[in-house]
Amino acid sequence: MSEVSTDTPMIRVSAVDKYFGSLHVLKDINLDIPRGQVVVVLGPSGSGKSTLCRVINRLETIDSGAISVDGVPLPEEGRALAELRADVGMVFQQFNLFAHKSIIDNVTLGPIKVRKLGKDEAREEGMRLLRRVGIADQAEKYPAQLSGGQQQRAAIARALAMRPKVMLFDEPTSALDPEMVNEVLEVMAGLAEEGMTMLVVSHEMGFARRAAHRVLFMADGEVVEDAAPDTFFDSPESERAKDFLGKILTH
């Protein structure tokens, strides 16, 4: 395979359309995310944010257009798609941990099965990642024994254990109690500082201001604004963004 130029965007979304039946949920989306950039996607419910996140690793198929990750077009299915998904870490609203497996087993399962790491190496790497997200002392427990914030941090460690090139976060704090939100955002901010390419669908305005290089504002399936955080929050251009921020920031 030819070497990918460092100028190649880590994620490229070109003229993408997506329908659910007659509902046009993504309308001609064009988006380049350079490597190392953190993009936070904001917008009202039903604007297409989560669908955008999900089409990038083909959890949802697209109806037209093209998507590539690190210069490689998104495969249709089979082994190539599995390999691509190994390069694209995903963290969901719900933690999706295996309830019958310990935390360390949740974290090491993918590297052993997909990356073919030896068990000892996978465990060593898994413990390093659990230390990094602050829950190494929970390694032998089961998901139900952890708080929501701890489970979400375990889910982040599990995604990182695959050594992804990109991390996608789909409303990672929306299922958490308010006091647990910051512990997850701290981990995400740390990843941003280390240069991980990230697409984050979130309502966390503070995180967007602090960690994002760019804010995308979506409404009705379209990218309405694409701006630096300070520009977006201090002087949004569209009426829709002004209305959205007015409602969010006055609460």
FIKOLNU-838013 format. One record per residue: x, y, z of N, C-alpha, C in turn. Coordinates in steps of 0.05 Angstrom, whole numbers, plus 5000, padded with zeros to 4 digits. Atoms other than C-alpha are relative to their C-alpha. Example, Ala and Ser with C-alpha at 12.3 -4.5 7.8 and 13.67 -1.06 7.14 Angstrom:
% FIKOLNU-838013
501849765000524649105156501850245000498449764999527349795143498550225014
% end
This chain:
% FIKOLNU-838013
501749765000500050005000501850255000498349765001502850694983499850155026500049844976504851145039498050234998502049785000499451645059501550265007498849744995501752365055498950115027500949874975501452745121498050224994502049805007497253245082497349884996502650135003491852725072498450035026501649984975486152855121499749735013500550264986485352315174497249904994502850075008477852335159499250194977501149835022474852575093497249904994502850065007467352595082499350174976500449855025465452795011497249954990502750005012458352964988498349775009501450234989455252465035497050065005502849984994447752365037499149745013501150234986443951895083497050045005502950004995436551735086499349785020501450214986432451355137497250014988502649995015426451195092499950264985500249755014424051865068501350235014498749794984427752245122502950044991497449935011433952595094501750105024498749934974438552575156502850124996497549865006445152775124499850104972500449875026445053275067502650114989497749905014451153345023502250095020498049934980456153325081502849984988497249995008463253525064501750095024498549954976468453495119502749874998497250104997476053425125500950045028498849974974479153285192502949924998497250075001486753335192500849835024499050174978490752855235500750185024499449864975491253085307498050225007501949794994485253545303497649885016502350074984479453525352497650174990502349865010472653695322497649925018502350054984466553765367497550084983502449965015459753695334497750075019502249914984454054095365497550034983502449955015446854185346497649885015502450104986439654045368499649704994500750285004436853335374498849974972501150055027435353035306501450144978498649855021440453455269501849834983498250175016444452865244502749955012497450024988450252905292500949715004499250284994450252175316500249844974499950155025448851925246502750064985497349945012455052295220502249845014498050154985459151965275499949714991500350295005456351275258500749924971499350085027457451305183503049994996497149995004464851435192501349735005498950274998466050725216497949794989502050165015460150455175498249845018502250114985455550285232497450074986502249935018450750635185501150024972499149975028451350585109499150274990500849745013451051205065498649944974501550045025446551295005501650114976498349905021451451714964502350155012497649864990458252044970502249805007497750174994464751764997501250095027498649954975468451705063502649855000497550144997475751545075501250065027498649974975479951445137503049964994497150015005487451585132500649934971499650045029486851595056498849754988501150255009483350925052496950024999502949995001476150905026498749795018501450174982471150595074499249744985500750255014470549855055497049945004502850074998463649555043499549805023500550214981464348945087502449825003497950204999468648355107502450085016497649964984475748345133501050294998499049725003477549025105498550195018501649834983471849345143500849955029499150064973473948985207502750135006497449874996481049245198499750305003500449724998478549945187498850075028501349954975474149905249502149985023497950024979480349695289501650265001498549745000483450365268498350235010501949794992477250765288498749925026501150064974475750745362497350145003502749884997468450875381499149985029501150004973465551075448497150114998502949945003457951085454498950125025501449914976452851385501499849785021500050234982451750705532502749864998497150084998458250375553500549754984499750245017457049715515502249825009498050194989461749335561498749725002501150274996460948575565499649965030500750024972457348475631501349765014499050254988460047775642503149995001497150005000467347975634501050225018498749804983471948345681500850244983499249755014474149055663502649944983497550055015481148815643499549824977500750175023478148265600498550154978501349835020473648775566502150154984498049835013479749195550501949834982498150165015484148615525498849834978501250195019479148225484500650074971499649925028479748635420502949974992497250035008487348675419500949714997499250285003487947925430498749884975501450135022482647725379500550144973499749855026483548275326502950074994497349925004490548535335502049775004498350244996493247835353502250055020498149974979496948085414500049765018499950214980499447565464498550095025501649934976495347535529501650175019498449854981501047785572500550294991499649735011502548375526497550165001502649865000495248545520499250095028500749934973494348525595501750235010498249784991500448965607499150274988500949755013497949475556497350085011502649944989490849425584500250135027499649884973493249575655501150284997498949735005497250165628497850204993502249835008491050445596498050055023501849964977486750325658501350195020498749804983491950705698499750284988500249745014491751265646497250125004502749894996484151335654499149995029500549974972484651275729498449785014501550214987481350605744501549735000498550254998486950095748499149835023500950154976484349905817497449854996502550135006477849675784500349774980499450185023481149205734498649735002501150274997478448545763497050015006502949984995471448805777498449974974501850025023465448715731498650274996501249745005461949295697497950095020502149924982455949285743501050095027498949914974460549405803501250284998498749745004463050065773497850214997501749775005459850755771499850054969500249935028457551025704502550134989497649875009463551475699502349814997497850205002468250895713499649824976500550175023464750465661500750144974499449855024465451015609503050034996497049985002472851095625501149734992499250275009473550335617499549974971500750025029470050395549502150154984497949855014475150925529502649844999497550164999480950485552499849774980500450235019477949905512500450094971499649905027477650335449503050064995497149935003484850585460501749754998498450255001487349865469500449904972499850085028486149765395502050174984498049825012491350315381498850144975501449885023486450705337501550254990499049755012488451265290498150235006502149804997481851625304498249905023502050064979477051655363497450154994502749885004469551775352498649975027501650004975465351965413497250104993502749945005457851955407498550065026501349924975454852345466501149845024498850194980459752005514499250065028500749944972457152365576497050025004502949954997449652395562498649815019501350204982448051765603501150025028498649984974452251995663498650205018500849804980450252325727501850244998498449755004452653055727502849995014497450004986458152925779502049814987498150185014461152385734500950104973499449905027461352795671502950094998497449885002467853165687502249794999497950205000471852535701500449884972499850105027470352285631501250224981498949785016471652965599502950055004497249974994478353005634501749804984498650205016480552355601500050084970500149925028478152615533501750244994498249775004481753275542502949925000497350105000488052895558500749884973499550125026487452505493500350224979499849785019486353155455502850135002497349884997492753445485502249834989498050195010496552825464500049984969500049995030494552945391498349794987501850195012489252415381498050144982502149905018484752555321497349925011502550064986477752605351497750154987502549885007470652725328498149955023501550024975466252865388497350124996502849905000458652925386499350045030500449954972456953265451498350255004501349754992452853795488501850155020498349884979458753965533501550254988498949755011460154695515502850065011497349944988465954765563502249834987498150175013469454175532500650104972499749905027468254455463501950244999498349754998471355125483502949935006497350064989477254805518501649824982498550215013479154205475499850004970500450035029476454305405501850204984498849825019480354595347497850134983502349905016473754665309497449915012502750074993466454665324498349984975502050025022461454395273497350035013502849974991454354625283498249894979501850135019449154175251497150075006502949974997441754295240498749884975501550125022436853905197501749864980498450165018442153455169502250144985497949855014446854005146502050125020498049854985453254315171499550294995500849725003450955025183502450185006497649844994457455285214502349825006497550154995464655045218502050215007498449784991468855505260501749935024498550034976474055575314498150045024501849984977470855505384499350295008500549724991471756235404498250154980501649875020468856475338497149915002502750114999462956005343498450105024501449944976461156155415499650305004500149714996462556905414498550154978501449865022459857085345499049814979501150195020455856535311498750164978500949865024453756725241497049954995502750075008447156355231498050055022502149964980440556495265499549745016500450264987439955745280502049965023497950034979446555745318499550195023500549814979444756375356497749915017502350104986438056075375500849765018499150244985441355415397501750095024498349914977446655765439498450165020501749864981441456225469498549825019501550194983437455635494501949855018498250164985443455235517501450165023498349854982447555775550498550165021501649854980441856105588499049815022500950194979440255455626502149975021
% end
